[in-house]
């Protein structure tokens, strides 16, 4: 338990036989239950999960198995295996369902690739345990030490951060692809898990869903950790799929937040701004590609530029209203520990 709250950790794993055992072994003592989910790996991941689950459960039970089937009285690591590969999000959702059935107060996620320092887990769950946030997520972009993150990773992550801000409505959030997260039982139980994306866009989809339900989100900074692990993301398919997901979620959020649940004129500003901007951009391109006379070029080009500028202003004003409307959902809290205290929770402003 942590601050009187029961804690579960979901460990989604796919072809992580080298790292998953170490992740299970180094789980902090305050964790009540670990849900190690093998997403139908093709290597030795499942065998590693079973072996380390057996060891952890035997140690927790003092080496004394029950007589019926040899199971242990106090299971600390539950080994779960998918019949088919469902994607990273699908593995997390399976762990979430098991944690909800067990009624744990806080459910965290730590990937099986060893990139998430177990010593940082208390920092991640702190805002949720204190009741200041419904969902907390790590961010490597705001931590003062980014020496292990390459410039390419930093650029890509920063771009995804900006696009996810627009899509999700959490305008001060960063590092949306960071899977080091924690969520309260109350928040998770209100979310339709079946509707969430199964692949690597799961985290972005989760943020939009949390925003639609008016849940508070906290960013917790921590250093980046990279080793010999290989990313399972195929960028040729990931980028188009994620772009479509973000655009869809943006429209869904605006409709639910500002049309169905309540009304705000910013939705009109977004609509007219986007239409005007795209019309103006198209007009500029057509003018440049056509053989018009100087006077006609000036007139057509001027009108197109005016539409483009007006559209940009309208979208900018809509974004400002959107940021203001969602400001209360992004948690700010003071650091209560010293810089060298491992318990310190550092949520950047």
C-alpha positions in Angstrom: 0.0 0.0 0.0 1.0 3.6 -0.5 -0.4 6.3 1.8 -3.2 4.0 2.7 -4.1 3.2 -0.9 -3.8 -0.2 -2.5 -1.6 -0.2 -5.6 -1.6 -2.4 -8.7 0.9 -2.3 -11.6 0.2 -3.5 -15.1 3.3 -4.7 -17.0 2.4 -5.1 -20.7 5.0 -7.2 -22.5 5.7 -8.3 -26.1 9.0 -10.0 -27.0 10.7 -8.6 -23.9 12.4 -11.8 -22.5 15.6 -9.9 -21.7 14.0 -7.2 -19.5 10.6 -8.4 -18.2 12.1 -10.5 -15.4 14.1 -7.6 -14.1 11.0 -5.3 -14.1 9.1 -7.8 -12.0 12.0 -8.4 -9.6 12.6 -4.7 -8.9 8.9 -3.8 -8.3 8.7 -1.6 -5.1 7.6 -3.3 -1.9 4.5 -1.0 -1.6 2.9 -2.6 -4.8 0.1 -5.0 -3.8 -0.4 -6.7 -7.1 1.4 -7.0 -10.4 -0.4 -7.9 -13.6 2.2 -9.2 -16.1 0.5 -9.4 -19.5 2.2 -11.3 -22.3 0.7 -10.0 -25.5 1.4 -13.3 -27.4 5.1 -12.9 -27.6 7.1 -15.1 -30.0 10.2 -15.3 -27.8 10.7 -16.5 -24.2 8.8 -13.7 -22.6 6.0 -15.9 -21.3 8.4 -18.3 -19.7 10.2 -15.5 -18.0 6.9 -14.0 -16.7 5.9 -17.4 -15.3 9.3 -18.0 -13.7 9.4 -14.7 -12.0 5.8 -14.8 -11.0 6.3 -18.1 -9.3 9.4 -16.9 -7.4 7.6 -13.7 -6.3 4.5 -15.5 -5.1 6.5 -18.1 -3.3 8.5 -15.5 -1.5 5.3 -13.6 -0.5 3.7 -16.8 0.8 6.8 -17.8 2.7 7.3 -20.8 0.4 4.1 -22.5 1.6 1.7 -23.4 -1.3 -1.9 -24.3 -0.9 -2.8 -27.9 -1.2 -5.3 -27.5 -4.0 -3.3 -27.2 -7.1 -0.2 -25.7 -5.5 -1.4 -22.1 -5.8 -0.1 -19.6 -3.3 -2.4 -17.9 -0.8 -1.2 -14.4 -1.4 -0.6 -13.8 -5.2 1.6 -10.7 -5.8 2.3 -11.3 -9.5 -0.6 -12.5 -11.8 0.7 -13.9 -15.1 -1.7 -13.4 -18.0 -1.3 -14.4 -21.6 -3.3 -13.3 -24.6 -4.4 -15.9 -27.2 -3.6 -13.4 -30.0 -1.5 -10.3 -30.2 -3.7 -7.3 -29.3 -1.2 -4.4 -29.3 0.3 -2.4 -26.4 -3.0 -0.8 -25.6 -4.8 -4.1 -25.6 -2.4 -5.5 -23.1 -2.8 -2.5 -20.8 -6.6 -2.8 -21.0 -6.4 -6.5 -20.0 -4.4 -5.6 -16.9 -6.8 -2.7 -16.1 -9.8 -5.1 -16.2 -8.1 -7.5 -13.7 -7.2 -4.6 -11.4 -10.7 -3.3 -11.5 -12.0 -6.7 -10.6 -9.6 -6.7 -7.6 -10.8 -3.2 -6.5 -7.3 -1.7 -6.2 -7.3 2.1 -5.4 -4.5 3.0 -7.9 -3.5 1.2 -11.0 -0.1 2.1 -12.6 1.5 1.0 -15.8 5.2 0.1 -16.2 6.4 -1.3 -19.6 8.4 -4.5 -19.7 11.3 -2.9 -21.6 13.2 -1.6 -18.6 12.9 2.0 -19.6 10.9 2.9 -16.5 12.9 3.3 -13.3 11.0 1.5 -10.4 12.4 4.1 -8.0 10.3 6.7 -9.8 7.0 4.8 -9.3 6.2 6.6 -6.0 6.6 9.9 -7.9 4.1 8.9 -10.5 1.4 7.7 -8.1 1.8 10.5 -5.6 -0.7 13.0 -7.1 -3.3 10.3 -7.5 -2.7 8.9 -3.9 -3.0 12.4 -2.5 -6.3 13.0 -4.4 -4.9 15.9 -6.4 -5.2 14.1 -9.7 -7.3 11.3 -11.2 -4.5 10.4 -13.7 -0.8 11.0 -13.6 1.7 10.4 -16.3 5.5 10.7 -16.6 7.2 13.2 -18.8 10.8 13.1 -19.9 10.7 16.4 -21.8 10.5 18.6 -18.7 13.1 16.9 -16.6 16.4 18.8 -16.2 18.3 15.7 -17.3 17.5 14.7 -20.9 21.0 13.5 -21.7 19.9 10.0 -22.7 17.2 11.2 -25.1 18.5 11.7 -28.6 17.7 14.8 -30.6 15.6 12.8 -33.0 13.5 11.3 -30.1 13.2 14.8 -28.6 12.0 16.3 -31.8 9.5 13.6 -32.6 8.2 13.6 -29.0 7.8 17.4 -29.0 5.8 17.3 -32.2 3.5 14.6 -30.9 3.2 16.6 -27.7 1.9 19.7 -29.6 -0.5 17.7 -31.7 -1.9 15.8 -28.7 -2.3 19.0 -26.8 -4.7 20.2 -29.5 -6.5 16.8 -29.7 -6.8 16.1 -26.0 -7.4 19.5 -24.5 -4.6 19.1 -21.9 -2.6 22.1 -23.1 0.1 22.0 -20.5 0.7 18.3 -20.9 4.0 17.0 -22.4 5.4 13.6 -23.6 2.1 12.0 -24.4 3.8 8.7 -25.6 5.1 8.2 -22.0 3.5 5.0 -20.8 4.6 5.5 -17.2 1.2 6.3 -15.7 -1.2 5.9 -12.8 -5.0 6.2 -12.6 -7.5 6.1 -9.8 -10.1 3.3 -9.5 -12.9 5.9 -9.7 -11.6 7.3 -13.0 -10.8 4.0 -14.6 -14.2 2.5 -13.6 -16.0 5.3 -15.5 -14.1 4.8 -18.7 -15.3 2.5 -21.5 -12.1 0.4 -21.9 -13.5 -1.4 -25.0 -13.7 1.9 -26.9 -10.0 2.8 -26.4 -7.4 2.2 -29.1 -5.5 -1.1 -28.9 -2.2 -0.1 -30.4 0.4 2.5 -29.6 -2.1 5.4 -29.9 -3.8 4.1 -26.7 -2.1 6.7 -24.6 -3.3 9.6 -26.8 -6.8 8.1 -26.9 -6.8 7.8 -23.1 -6.0 11.4 -22.6 -8.9 12.6 -24.8 -11.3 10.2 -23.0 -10.1 11.5 -19.6 -10.7 15.1 -20.8 -14.2 14.4 -22.0 -15.0 13.1 -18.5 -13.4 16.1 -16.9 -10.7 14.2 -15.1 -7.7 16.0 -13.6 -4.3 15.0 -15.1 -0.8 15.7 -13.6 2.5 15.6 -15.4 5.4 14.1 -13.3 8.9 14.7 -14.6 11.5 12.0 -14.5 14.8 11.3 -16.4 14.8 9.3 -19.6 16.2 5.8 -19.4 17.3 4.0 -22.6 19.2 0.8 -23.0 19.6 -2.0 -25.6 15.8 -2.4 -26.1 14.3 -2.1 -29.5 11.2 -0.1 -30.2 8.2 -2.1 -31.5 6.8 1.0 -33.3 6.7 0.8 -37.1 6.7 4.5 -38.1 5.5 3.8 -41.7 2.1 2.7 -40.2 2.2 4.4 -36.8 2.3 8.0 -38.1 -0.7 7.8 -40.5 -2.8 5.9 -37.9 -1.9 8.2 -35.1 -2.6 11.3 -37.2 -6.0 10.0 -38.0 -6.7 9.1 -34.4 -5.7 12.6 -33.2 -7.9 14.3 -35.8 -10.8 12.0 -34.9 -10.4 12.6 -31.2 -10.1 16.4 -31.7 -13.5 16.4 -33.4 -15.0 14.0 -30.9 -13.9 16.1 -28.0 -15.2 19.4 -29.4 -18.6 17.8 -30.2 -19.0 16.2 -26.8 -17.5 19.1 -24.7 -18.8 22.1 -26.5 -22.0 21.0 -28.3 -23.6 18.0 -26.5 -22.6 18.4 -22.8 -22.5 22.2 -23.0 -22.0 25.0 -25.5 -19.1 27.3 -26.1 -18.6 29.6 -29.2 -15.0 28.4 -29.5 -16.4 25.4 -31.5 -17.7 27.9 -34.1 -14.3 29.7 -34.2 -12.5 26.4 -34.7 -14.9 25.5 -37.6 -14.8 28.8 -39.4 -11.1 29.2 -38.8 -10.2 25.9 -40.2 -12.5 26.3 -43.3 -11.3 29.8 -43.9 -7.7 28.8 -43.5 -7.9 25.8 -45.8 -9.8 27.9 -48.4 -7.2 30.6 -48.3 -4.3 28.2 -48.6 -6.0 26.5 -51.5 -6.5 29.9 -53.2 -2.9 30.8 -52.8 -1.7 27.5 -54.3 -4.1 27.9 -57.3 -3.1 31.5 -57.8 0.6 30.5 -57.9 0.0 27.6 -60.2 -2.2 29.5 -62.7 -1.2 31.9 -65.5 -3.2 35.0 -64.4 -2.4 38.6 -65.3 -0.6 40.8 -62.7 -3.8 42.5 -61.6 -5.7 39.3 -61.3 -2.9 37.6 -59.4 -2.8 40.5 -56.9 -6.6 40.4 -56.4 -6.9 36.6 -56.1 -3.7 36.3 -54.1 -4.7 39.1 -51.7 -8.1 37.7 -51.0 -6.6 34.2 -50.5 -4.1 35.6 -48.0 -6.8 37.5 -46.2 -8.8 34.3 -45.8 -5.7 32.5 -44.6 -4.9 35.2 -42.0 -8.5 35.4 -40.8 -8.6 31.7 -40.4 -5.4 31.6 -38.5 -6.6 34.3 -36.1 -9.9 32.5 -35.5 -8.1 29.2 -34.7 -5.7 31.0 -32.4 -8.6 32.6 -30.5 -10.4 29.3 -30.3 -7.2 27.7 -28.9 -7.0 30.4 -26.2 -10.6 29.8 -25.2 -10.0 26.0 -25.2 -6.9 26.4 -23.0 -8.9 28.5 -20.5 -11.8 26.1 -20.4 -9.5 23.2 -19.6 -7.1 24.9 -17.2 -8.8 23.4 -14.1 -8.1 19.9 -15.3 -4.3 20.2 -15.2 -3.0 19.8 -11.7 -0.4 22.1 -10.2 1.2 21.3 -6.9 4.3 22.2 -4.9 7.3 19.9 -4.5 7.3 18.8 -0.9 10.7 17.0 -0.9 14.3 18.1 -1.3 16.1 17.7 -4.7 18.0 14.6 -3.5 15.0 12.9 -1.8 13.9 9.9 -3.9 10.3 10.5 -2.8 10.2 13.9 -4.4 7.3 14.4 -6.8 8.2 17.0 -9.3 5.3 18.2 -11.4 6.5 21.0 -13.7 4.5 24.2 -14.0 
